[in-house]
Amino acid sequence: MTWSMKRYDLVYVGFAPQLIIPLFGWRFRHKIVVQDFFISLYDTMVWDRKKFKDKGLAAKILAWLDKFTINRANAVITDTLAHAEYFVREFGVDPGKLKVLYLEADPVIYYPRQAVKPVEWQNKFVVLYFGSVLPLQGVDTVLACVKRMEGISSVVFDIIGPVAKKDLQQYAKLHNVRFTPWLSQADLAERIAAADLCLAGHFNKTIAKASRTIPGKAYIYRAMGRPVILGDNPANREQFSEDKMNFYVEMGSAGKLQEKILYAMSCLGLSH
């Protein structure tokens, strides 16, 4: 069964248009094509997740898919201005085609509220981090910071996400951290509400994409009215001004992250 495109003037291609346009783009001739191009396959698989080596055959194919796809669009939606500028440099796309659409948190789930800390953490300063633990997120920096701060009894960490087994074996024995592999969004929101400070990142300093994307968790923390530490990069500064709720930190440094946590703690009227 096939579908007719005759009655449509505009086609919106959502997630991963690289999987659609090269195969079915011929069906969109004479149509206005709008693409959601939040993710470059080349950038993600070669530089972010390091699945393929740059200059190798797979990398060249992914780069071709990206360039072919994005240049077939009449309009391209990206998640940050920094990403849009990267696509212009890397794939030669016309800057006039690019439109930035920032993400938002679901207000039905994520909204300001009060939550009760666990009994054993009632008098502690709770620092929360959650994520899918991709390399660019820099969870290694967060974990190294947890270890550095083990001797500060007033600060504890709530880490939510699929932390690697080797890291769990190394860090789970620390008394200042709780690990949770997965939570529903509703339960996650409650844990965020109970935190005094939230870590957004990204914290990886070596993966360029980390400086071109705003972590989705940053929008969630903002929607819930929580103080947050952000990686100091151009993408984050597109949306977050440095103030008493938003603290910037040098990316890739556990020592600087520790300093910023203690600074934020003092700014929030608490001491260690």
C-alpha positions, 0 to 999 in steps of 0.5 A: 500500500502506498500513500499519495502526496498530491494533496500536501504542500508541505512535508515535515520530517521528524527524528532522523531525517537521514533515514527518510530523505535518501530513500523516500525524498523523491516522493517529496519533489515539489513540496516544501520540506521541513526537517527536524535535524537535532542530531548529526549521525556523523557527529554522534557516531564518530565524535560523540559515541566514538563508534567509528573512526574519522576518515574511515568508510563508515564515517564518510558514509554518515557525513554524506548522509547528513550533508545530502539530507540537510541540503535537501530541506527548505527549512531545518529546525535545530535545538541550539544556535551553536548546532546550527552554526556547526551544520553550516560549517560542516555540511555547507547548509544555507544559514537562511534555512536554519531555525532554532527551536529550544526544547521544553519540559513537560509542565504536567510532570515537571513543575515547582513543588515541595518534597521531603528528603529521606530521613537520613538526609534531612540535614544534608545538602542534596546534589542531584544528577540524572542522565542516560550516561552518554560520554558527552554528559561527563558523568566521570567528572561528576563521579570524581567530584563525588569521591573528592567530596566524601569528606564533606559530611554535609553534602550528599549526591543522588545519582540517577541513571545506568552508571557503568558496572565498573563505576558502581563497583568503585563508587557505590562504597562511598557513604555520600552517594545514592545510586538509582539505575532508573525512575519513572518521570513522575518519581524522578520529578519528586527526587528533583524536588527534594534536591537542593542543587541539580547538576545539568552539565554537559561536563565532558570537555573533549567532545565538541558536541557537549558544547553545542547542545543544551542538556534536556535535564537543564530545561527540567530543572528550570521548569521545577525551579531548582538551582542548577550547575551548567557546563560553561559553553556557548549552547547553555549561554543561549538560554541560561543567564548566570545568576543565583539559580544558574551557576556555570562551571569549567567543563571536565574538571572535578575540582572546579565542580567541587568548588562550584557546588560549595559556592552555590551552597553558600549562595543558597544560604547554606554552609558546609 
